[in-house]
Amino acid sequence: MPSSTVENYLKAIWSLQGSLDGGGLVLIGHVAEKLSVTPGTATTMMNQLEKKGLIEYRPRRGVRLKEEGHKAAMQVLRRHRLIETFLVEVMKLDWAEVHEEAEVLEHVVSDRLLKRMDVMLHHPTHDPHGSPIPSPDGKITRDGTAILADCQPGCYILKRVREDQPGFLQWLSDLKLLPGTEFVLSSVNSMAGTLSLTFEEEDEVIEISNSASRSLLVVKVD
């Protein structure tokens, strides 16, 4: 098993690659920012990952995962999301507090224990935040979601929350805006940078910022 540092870098690169078109190169500065390290520290690690055959590294241009790096990233992502699910479903922790716990446990949990968690949870396909859990062989489901900020008025279901900060998740809990919630995007105020949402059988209108809505992935209800 790779070291926790290596796993964190691979997971960060995978996450950043997901926002690029056509498998483009991830900038070293973006990796450094995501992991809260200096660009120099990140560059040193990129050289090590390249030597291990885990990434393709082009100096002054960026990096992308190679096949072995992608496999390793999927393994740690599977561990992370299964652990989060276990902590919520079995340990009854709040969904807003499990990310940091999983960040630690993902590097130490054994394959044997992880398999037992998977069986106990009846082989879940998504974690508490709505993110797909990679299969044991590293495949991950693409769910056809859209970013709420890019949507037109209509009826939607919240499928996934991309932000993992506890304060943001608690704010969503207070709004009762959780994965699986159906709501109506009633209006978009581009001048104010806000979106107005209403919930079924409720008259209350809530407003969220455009920046917050970029962390919410939805599917349209026909």
Secondary structure by P-SEA (a helix, b strand, c coil): cccaaaaaaaaaaaaaaaacccccbbbaaaaaaaacccaaaaaaaaaaaaaaccccccccccccccaaaaaaaaaaaaaaaaaaaaaaaccccccccaaaaaaaacccccaaaaaaaaaaacccccccccccccccccccccccccccccccbbbbbbcccccccaaaaaaaaaacccccbbbbcccccccccbbbbbcccccbbbbbcccccccbbbbbcc
